[in-house]
Amino acid sequence: MLVMQIVYVLYAVALLGGGVMGFVRAGSTPSLIGSSVFAAMAVAAAVQTGRNPTTGIGLGLATSVLVAGFFLYRFLNSGKFMPAGAALTMSLIVLIVSLVALAGRLRAAGGG
């Protein structure tokens, strides 16, 4: 599950980078705090995926669903691709990759 660990670490870096950019450009402390929380969740998903892949992927899936939901709301309200649409797109990609990985794990565990 090294691939999923890499996905979650890259996701964390992108989330944190976006929060730092929001803080630097607009002085948005909530962006910095929110991105830090979600980046920490993505790092935790990466670590847990190395220990217990099903639990780690579940955490990564939950993180991507939360972030996607937040940025879907922001995108629908602003209509702007940057930053809401980009973060939404990235989160949907992570969500889909997580679902595929989780399905593969469950299929392998079930033998079918």
C-alpha positions in Angstrom: 0.0 0.0 0.0 3.0 2.3 -0.5 1.2 3.9 -3.4 -1.7 5.0 -1.1 0.8 6.3 1.5 2.4 8.5 -1.2 -1.0 9.7 -2.4 -1.9 10.8 1.2 1.4 12.5 1.8 1.1 14.4 -1.4 -2.4 15.3 -0.6 -1.3 16.6 2.8 1.4 18.7 1.3 -1.0 20.2 -1.2 -3.6 20.9 1.5 -1.1 22.6 3.7 0.4 24.5 0.8 -3.0 25.8 0.0 -3.6 26.9 3.5 -0.2 28.7 3.7 -1.0 30.4 0.4 -4.4 31.5 1.7 -2.7 32.9 4.8 0.1 34.7 3.0 -2.1 36.2 0.2 -5.3 37.0 2.2 -4.2 36.8 5.8 -6.7 34.0 6.3 -5.9 32.3 9.6 -8.9 29.9 9.2 -7.3 28.7 5.9 -4.1 28.0 7.7 -5.8 26.2 10.7 -8.2 24.2 8.5 -5.5 23.1 6.1 -3.3 22.1 9.0 -6.1 19.9 10.5 -6.9 18.2 7.2 -3.2 17.8 6.3 -2.6 16.1 9.7 -5.5 13.8 9.0 -4.0 12.9 5.6 -0.6 12.2 7.2 -2.3 10.1 9.8 -4.0 8.2 6.9 -0.6 7.6 5.3 0.9 6.3 8.6 -2.1 4.1 9.4 -2.1 2.7 5.8 1.4 1.4 6.5 0.2 -0.3 9.7 -3.4 -1.3 8.8 -4.2 -0.5 5.2 -8.0 -0.9 5.5 -8.2 1.5 8.4 -5.7 3.9 6.9 -7.5 4.0 3.6 -10.8 4.5 5.4 -9.3 7.5 7.2 -8.0 8.9 3.9 -11.4 8.4 2.3 -13.1 10.2 5.2 -10.6 13.1 5.0 -11.1 13.5 1.2 -14.9 13.4 1.6 -14.8 16.1 4.3 -12.5 18.3 2.2 -14.4 17.7 -1.0 -17.7 18.6 0.8 -16.2 21.8 2.2 -14.8 22.9 -1.2 -17.9 21.9 -3.1 -19.8 24.3 -0.8 -17.2 27.0 -1.4 -17.1 26.4 -5.2 -20.9 26.6 -5.5 -20.9 29.9 -3.6 -18.0 31.5 -5.4 -18.1 29.9 -8.8 -14.3 30.4 -8.9 -12.0 27.5 -9.9 -9.2 28.9 -7.7 -8.9 27.8 -5.0 -12.2 26.0 -4.4 -12.5 24.2 -7.7 -8.9 23.1 -7.7 -9.1 21.8 -4.1 -12.4 20.1 -4.9 -10.9 18.4 -8.0 -7.9 17.2 -6.1 -10.1 15.9 -3.2 -12.3 14.0 -5.7 -9.3 12.4 -7.2 -8.0 11.3 -3.8 -11.6 10.1 -2.9 -11.8 8.0 -6.1 -8.3 6.5 -5.7 -9.2 5.7 -2.1 -12.4 4.0 -3.1 -10.6 1.9 -5.7 -7.9 0.9 -3.2 -10.5 0.1 -0.5 -12.5 -2.0 -2.9 -9.4 -3.9 -3.9 -8.6 -4.6 -0.2 -12.1 -5.8 0.6 -12.3 -7.9 -2.6 -9.0 -9.5 -1.7 -10.1 -10.1 1.9 -13.4 -11.7 0.7 -11.7 -13.9 -1.8 -13.9 -12.8 -4.6 
